[in-house]
Amino acid sequence: RPRSSVPSQLSVVGRDGNESSGTQVIGWDPTIGKIRSWVFDADGGFSEKVWTQDGRRWLLQTRAILPDGGQGSEEQTLTFVDKDTFTWSSASRQVDGEALPNVGPITIVRGK
């Protein structure tokens, strides 16, 4: 179990070429006995995730505050295929109570 958290910088480039960046902190929450993480994006939004392991996959319950003050949520799934590959998907997505389409699964492979 992780006992401390270390902030890390992240950057994501979408298919449209737009880049998002921010800071992520992942740590152990002893009050709930689970991993919890936070992402603070460069535009002023932030999200909180609670991680639950289920075999080779992790389920992430996410709540977010958008830069404009809107609120969102989603359920992400990370499934490990092998030491260099996992899939990511997002379901039950909503922003301000409005449903959004599911995303994925998307396969992610570690660069060599």
Backbone as a printed PyTorch tensor [residue, N CA C, xyz], in Angstrom:
tensor([[[  0.8410,  -1.1910,   0.0000],
         [  0.0000,   0.0000,   0.0000],
         [  0.8780,   1.2440,   0.0000]],

        [[  0.5530,   2.1990,  -0.8580],
         [  1.2940,   3.4540,  -0.8260],
         [  1.0350,   4.1800,   0.4880]],

        [[  2.0430,   4.7630,   1.0560],
         [  1.9050,   5.5040,   2.3140],
         [  2.0750,   7.0010,   2.1230]],

        [[  2.5780,   7.4030,   0.9670],
         [  2.7620,   8.8300,   0.7200],
         [  2.3970,   9.1190,  -0.7280]],

        [[  2.3080,  10.3840,  -1.0250],
         [  1.9770,  10.7690,  -2.3910],
         [  3.0300,  11.7220,  -2.9230]],

        [[  3.2650,  11.6510,  -4.2200],
         [  4.2270,  12.5110,  -4.8810],
         [  3.5400,  13.1150,  -6.0920]],

        [[  3.4830,  14.4470,  -6.1920],
         [  2.8570,  15.0650,  -7.3600],
         [  3.6370,  14.7410,  -8.6330]],

        [[  2.9320,  14.5470,  -9.7400],
         [  3.5800,  14.3540, -11.0310],
         [  2.8950,  15.2460, -12.0570]],

        [[  3.6740,  15.7070, -13.0090],
         [  3.1410,  16.5390, -14.0840],
         [  2.5960,  15.6340, -15.1770]],

        [[  1.5030,  16.0510, -15.8270],
         [  0.9630,  15.2630, -16.9210],
         [  0.5990,  16.1640, -18.0720]],

        [[  0.6140,  15.5580, -19.2560],
         [  0.2560,  16.2720, -20.4760],
         [ -0.4140,  15.2760, -21.4070]],

        [[ -1.5530,  15.6670, -21.9750],
         [ -2.3140,  14.8080, -22.8720],
         [ -2.6170,  15.5990, -24.1360]],

        [[ -2.3730,  14.9790, -25.2980],
         [ -2.7030,  15.6060, -26.5720],
         [ -3.8390,  14.8050, -27.1970]],

        [[ -4.9510,  15.4640, -27.4520],
         [ -6.1180,  14.8080, -28.0390],
         [ -5.9790,  14.6370, -29.5350]],

        [[ -6.8980,  13.8800, -30.1160],
         [ -6.8920,  13.6560, -31.5710],
         [ -7.0050,  14.9670, -32.3460]],

        [[ -7.6410,  15.9680, -31.7320],
         [ -7.8000,  17.2610, -32.3960],
         [ -6.5500,  18.1330, -32.2710]],

        [[ -5.5270,  17.6270, -31.5800],
         [ -4.2770,  18.3650, -31.4140],
         [ -4.2560,  19.2690, -30.2010]],

        [[ -5.3850,  19.4080, -29.5030],
         [ -5.4150,  20.2330, -28.2930],
         [ -4.6790,  19.5270, -27.1650]],

        [[ -3.9030,  20.2980, -26.4260],
         [ -3.1310,  19.7360, -25.3200],
         [ -3.7100,  20.1830, -23.9900]],

        [[ -3.7860,  19.2550, -23.0590],
         [ -4.1840,  19.5500, -21.6840],
         [ -3.0180,  19.1900, -20.7830]],

        [[ -2.8150,  19.9770, -19.7490],
         [ -1.7350,  19.6720, -18.8150],
         [ -2.2040,  19.9410, -17.3970]],

        [[ -1.4630,  19.3850, -16.4590],
         [ -1.8150,  19.5830, -15.0670],
         [ -0.9090,  18.8070, -14.1370]],

        [[ -1.3540,  18.6690, -12.9050],
         [ -0.6160,  17.9600, -11.8650],
         [ -1.5070,  16.8720, -11.2950]],

        [[ -0.9200,  15.6940, -11.0790],
         [ -1.6560,  14.5700, -10.4950],
         [ -0.9800,  14.1410,  -9.2030]],

        [[ -1.7890,  13.8430,  -8.2030],
         [ -1.2940,  13.3230,  -6.9250],
         [ -2.0510,  12.0260,  -6.6570]],

        [[ -1.3100,  10.9490,  -6.3640],
         [ -1.9130,   9.6600,  -6.0510],
         [ -1.4050,   9.2380,  -4.6820]],

        [[ -2.3090,   8.8340,  -3.7920],
         [ -1.8860,   8.4180,  -2.4570],
         [ -2.8640,   7.4520,  -1.8160]],

        [[ -2.4750,   6.9010,  -0.7040],
         [ -3.2880,   5.9640,   0.0670],
         [ -4.1490,   6.7420,   1.0490]],

        [[ -5.4450,   6.4590,   1.0750],
         [ -6.3510,   7.0970,   2.0270],
         [ -6.7020,   6.0710,   3.1000]],

        [[ -6.1130,   6.1980,   4.2880],
         [ -6.3600,   5.2070,   5.3430],
         [ -7.7780,   5.2680,   5.8990]],

        [[ -8.4940,   6.3790,   5.6740],
         [ -9.8580,   6.4740,   6.2120],
         [-10.8410,   5.5860,   5.4620]],

        [[-10.5500,   5.2950,   4.1750],
         [-11.4260,   4.4210,   3.3960],
         [-10.7180,   3.1390,   2.9570]],

        [[ -9.4110,   3.0440,   3.2360],
         [ -8.6580,   1.8460,   2.8760],
         [ -8.4920,   1.6620,   1.3790]],

        [[ -8.3860,   2.7740,   0.6380],
         [ -8.2490,   2.7060,  -0.8160],
         [ -7.2800,   3.7760,  -1.3070]],

        [[ -6.8620,   3.6040,  -2.5530],
         [ -6.0670,   4.6350,  -3.2210],
         [ -7.0180,   5.7430,  -3.6570]],

        [[ -6.5590,   6.9680,  -3.5100],
         [ -7.3170,   8.1390,  -3.9410],
         [ -6.3590,   9.0090,  -4.7540]],

        [[ -6.8750,   9.6650,  -5.7900],
         [ -6.0190,  10.5470,  -6.5820],
         [ -6.7540,  11.8340,  -6.9080]],

        [[ -5.9630,  12.8560,  -7.2190],
         [ -6.4810,  14.1690,  -7.5780],
         [ -5.7190,  14.6520,  -8.8010]],

        [[ -6.4320,  15.2830,  -9.7250],
         [ -5.8030,  15.9260, -10.8770],
         [ -6.2360,  17.3830, -10.8570]],

        [[ -5.2660,  18.2720, -10.9560],
         [ -5.5080,  19.7130, -11.0300],
         [ -5.0430,  20.1590, -12.4100]],

        [[ -5.9910,  20.5720, -13.2740],
         [ -5.5760,  20.9270, -14.6330],
         [ -5.1830,  22.3900, -14.7280]],

        [[ -4.4220,  22.7040, -15.7660],
         [ -3.8710,  24.0490, -15.9370],
         [ -4.9510,  25.0950, -16.1810]],

        [[ -6.1670,  24.6640, -16.5520],
         [ -7.2570,  25.6050, -16.8210],
         [ -8.0970,  25.9170, -15.5860]],

        [[ -7.7730,  25.3010, -14.4310],
         [ -8.4910,  25.5920, -13.1940],
         [ -9.4730,  24.5300, -12.7500]],

        [[ -9.6660,  23.4790, -13.5160],
         [-10.5410,  22.3850, -13.0950],
         [ -9.7800,  21.3820, -12.2420]],

        [[-10.5170,  20.5080, -11.5660],
         [ -9.8650,  19.4360, -10.8110],
         [-10.8030,  18.2510, -10.6930]],

        [[-10.2030,  17.0870, -10.4410],
         [-11.0010,  15.8820, -10.2520],
         [-10.4190,  15.0610,  -9.1080]],

        [[-11.2810,  14.2170,  -8.5540],
         [-10.8980,  13.3080,  -7.4830],
         [-11.3680,  11.9200,  -7.8840]],

        [[-10.4920,  10.9240,  -7.7010],
         [-10.8250,   9.5450,  -8.0420],
         [-10.6030,   8.6530,  -6.8280]],

        [[-11.4860,   7.6710,  -6.6520],
         [-11.2990,   6.6220,  -5.6500],
         [-11.1000,   5.3320,  -6.4320]],

        [[ -9.9700,   4.6350,  -6.1480],
         [ -9.5570,   3.4520,  -6.8920],
         [ -9.9480,   2.1770,  -6.1490]],

        [[-10.5310,   1.2110,  -6.8720],
         [-10.8590,  -0.0920,  -6.3040],
         [-10.3050,  -1.1660,  -7.2300]],

        [[ -9.4820,  -2.0750,  -6.6770],
         [ -8.9110,  -3.1450,  -7.4990],
         [ -9.8940,  -4.3050,  -7.6080]],

        [[ -9.9880,  -4.8510,  -8.8290],
         [-10.8420,  -6.0020,  -9.1110],
         [-10.0530,  -6.9270, -10.0420]],

        [[ -9.2510,  -7.8110,  -9.4770],
         [ -8.4000,  -8.6850, -10.2860],
         [ -7.3590,  -7.8800, -11.0350]],

        [[ -7.3480,  -8.0170, -12.3770],
         [ -6.3700,  -7.3150, -13.2180],
         [ -6.8480,  -5.9280, -13.6450]],

        [[ -7.9280,  -5.4680, -13.0490],
         [ -8.4130,  -4.1460, -13.4400],
         [ -8.6240,  -3.2680, -12.2120]],

        [[ -8.5980,  -1.9800, -12.4880],
         [ -8.8810,  -0.9700, -11.4600],
         [-10.1190,  -0.2070, -11.8930]],

        [[-11.0320,   0.0040, -10.9600],
         [-12.2370,   0.7990, -11.1910],
         [-12.0370,   2.1330, -10.4860]],

        [[-12.2250,   3.2300, -11.2040],
         [-11.9930,   4.5710, -10.6710],
         [-13.2940,   5.3610, -10.6950]],

        [[-13.8360,   5.6630,  -9.5380],
         [-15.0240,   6.5170,  -9.4220],
         [-14.5230,   7.9550,  -9.4040]],

        [[-14.9840,   8.7530, -10.3480],
         [-14.4500,  10.0980, -10.5330],
         [-15.5230,  11.1630, -10.3410]],

        [[-15.1400,  12.2130,  -9.6090],
         [-15.9580,  13.4300,  -9.4970],
         [-15.0800,  14.5830,  -9.9450]],

        [[-15.6460,  15.5190, -10.7080],
         [-14.8470,  16.6090, -11.2520],
         [-15.5640,  17.9450, -11.1120]],

        [[-14.7500,  18.9860, -10.9730],
         [-15.2120,  20.3690, -11.0600],
         [-14.5050,  20.9600, -12.2750]],

        [[-15.2820,  21.4320, -13.2340],
         [-14.7390,  21.9720, -14.4710],
         [-14.2910,  23.4190, -14.2710]],

        [[-13.4330,  23.9360, -15.1600],
         [-12.9530,  25.3140, -15.0130],
         [-14.0710,  26.3550, -14.9230]],

        [[-15.2390,  26.0910, -15.5450],
         [-16.3490,  27.0450, -15.4960],
         [-17.2540,  26.8350, -14.2810]],

        [[-16.8700,  25.8970, -13.3910],
         [-17.6630,  25.6210, -12.1920],
         [-18.6560,  24.4860, -12.3650]],

        [[-18.7880,  23.9680, -13.5850],
         [-19.6690,  22.8260, -13.8140],
         [-19.1660,  21.5950, -13.0730]],

        [[-20.0520,  20.6280, -12.8970],
         [-19.6840,  19.4080, -12.1820],
         [-19.8840,  18.1950, -13.0790]],

        [[-19.0060,  17.2200, -12.9300],
         [-19.1050,  16.0110, -13.7280],
         [-18.7270,  14.7820, -12.9270]],

        [[-19.0100,  13.6370, -13.5110],
         [-18.6100,  12.3750, -12.8980],
         [-18.4790,  11.3280, -13.9910]],

        [[-17.7610,  10.2580, -13.6850],
         [-17.5990,   9.1450, -14.6030],
         [-17.0380,   7.9540, -13.8450]],

        [[-17.1140,   6.7950, -14.4750],
         [-16.5190,   5.5760, -13.9550],
         [-15.4870,   5.1040, -14.9640]],

        [[-14.2020,   5.1880, -14.5950],
         [-13.1330,   4.7520, -15.4840],
         [-12.7240,   3.3280, -15.1220]],

        [[-12.2660,   2.5830, -16.1370],
         [-11.7560,   1.2400, -15.9200],
         [-10.3990,   1.1160, -16.5910]],

        [[ -9.3880,   0.6970, -15.8100],
         [ -8.0570,   0.3770, -16.3300],
         [ -7.9020,  -1.1280, -16.2230]],

        [[ -7.6650,  -1.8130, -17.3450],
         [ -7.5020,  -3.2620, -17.3370],
         [ -6.1100,  -3.6030, -17.8520]],

        [[ -5.3120,  -4.2930, -17.0300],
         [ -3.9520,  -4.6430, -17.4110],
         [ -3.9580,  -5.9030, -18.2580]],

        [[ -3.3610,  -5.7940, -19.4590],
         [ -3.2730,  -6.8990, -20.4020],
         [ -1.9730,  -7.6550, -20.1830]],

        [[ -0.8630,  -6.9280, -20.1220],
         [  0.4620,  -7.4830, -19.8120],
         [  1.3120,  -6.3590, -19.2440]],

        [[  2.6030,  -6.6140, -19.0120],
         [  3.4400,  -5.6160, -18.3320],
         [  3.6090,  -4.3190, -19.1140]],

        [[  3.3110,  -4.3310, -20.4030],
         [  3.4640,  -3.1390, -21.2360],
         [  2.1590,  -2.6030, -21.8120]],

        [[  1.0300,  -3.2420, -21.5060],
         [ -0.2240,  -2.8840, -22.1720],
         [ -1.3950,  -2.8640, -21.1890]],

        [[ -2.2470,  -1.8430, -21.3210],
         [ -3.5090,  -1.8360, -20.5870],
         [ -4.5710,  -1.1630, -21.4470]],

        [[ -5.8290,  -1.3660, -21.0830],
         [ -6.9200,  -0.6640, -21.7590],
         [ -7.5390,   0.3190, -20.7720]],

        [[ -8.0950,   1.3820, -21.3060],
         [ -8.7670,   2.4070, -20.5140],
         [-10.1330,   2.6560, -21.1430]],

        [[-11.1530,   2.7850, -20.3020],
         [-12.4810,   3.1500, -20.7930],
         [-13.1720,   4.0250, -19.7530]],

        [[-14.1990,   4.7220, -20.2060],
         [-14.9510,   5.6080, -19.3260],
         [-16.4400,   5.4310, -19.6160]],

        [[-17.2290,   5.2240, -18.5520],
         [-18.6700,   4.9990, -18.6860],
         [-19.4090,   5.8510, -17.6550]],

        [[-20.7220,   5.8790, -17.7760],
         [-21.5820,   6.6410, -16.8490],
         [-21.1170,   8.0870, -16.7320]],

        [[-20.7360,   8.6640, -17.8530],
         [-20.2190,  10.0290, -17.8790],
         [-21.3720,  11.0260, -17.8570]],

        [[-21.1770,  12.1070, -17.1100],
         [-22.1750,  13.1750, -17.0990],
         [-21.5070,  14.4860, -16.7140]],

        [[-22.0560,  15.5750, -17.2520],
         [-21.6420,  16.9290, -16.8890],
         [-22.9090,  17.7110, -16.5780]],

        [[-22.9520,  18.2720, -15.3810],
         [-24.1180,  19.0410, -14.9280],
         [-25.4250,  18.2760, -15.1350]],

        [[-25.3960,  16.9760, -14.8560],
         [-26.5820,  16.1420, -14.9360],
         [-26.9290,  15.6460, -16.3320]],

        [[-26.1870,  16.0730, -17.3450],
         [-26.4530,  15.6450, -18.7240],
         [-25.5380,  14.4830, -19.0910]],

        [[-26.1260,  13.3760, -19.5710],
         [-25.3630,  12.1860, -19.9300],
         [-24.4930,  12.4410, -21.1540]],

        [[-23.2980,  11.8620, -21.1230],
         [-22.3650,  11.9140, -22.2480],
         [-22.0950,  10.4870, -22.7170]],

        [[-21.6560,  10.3020, -23.9670],
         [-21.3820,   8.9490, -24.4530],
         [-20.1840,   8.3130, -23.7530]],

        [[-20.1990,   6.9810, -23.6960],
         [-19.0560,   6.2330, -23.1640],
         [-17.8560,   6.4250, -24.0830]],

        [[-16.6610,   6.1950, -23.5580],
         [-15.4240,   6.2960, -24.3270],
         [-14.6570,   4.9870, -24.1710]],

        [[-14.1190,   4.4790, -25.2630],
         [-13.2390,   3.3180, -25.2170],
         [-13.9670,   2.0020, -25.3260]],

        [[-13.2320,   0.9440, -25.1290],
         [-11.8890,   0.9270, -24.5520],
         [-10.8160,   1.3780, -25.5450]],

        [[ -9.7810,   2.0040, -24.9890],
         [ -8.6160,   2.4490, -25.7340],
         [ -7.4170,   1.6490, -25.2210]],

        [[ -6.6260,   1.1000, -26.1290],
         [ -5.4500,   0.3280, -25.7370],
         [ -4.2390,   1.2520, -25.6560]],

        [[ -3.5080,   1.1550, -24.5560],
         [ -2.3260,   1.9720, -24.3250],
         [ -1.1290,   1.0320, -24.1620]],

        [[ -0.0660,   1.2760, -24.9560],
         [  1.1130,   0.4420, -24.9440],
         [  2.3150,   1.2950, -24.5460]],

        [[  3.1130,   0.7790, -23.5970],
         [  4.3160,   1.4850, -23.1460],
         [  5.3020,   1.6420, -24.2970]],

        [[  5.8470,   2.8500, -24.4630],
         [  6.8440,   3.0880, -25.4790],
         [  8.1500,   2.4040, -25.1220]],

        [[  8.8630,   1.9540, -26.1110],
         [ 10.1350,   1.2490, -25.8710],
         [ 11.2980,   2.1640, -26.1650]]])
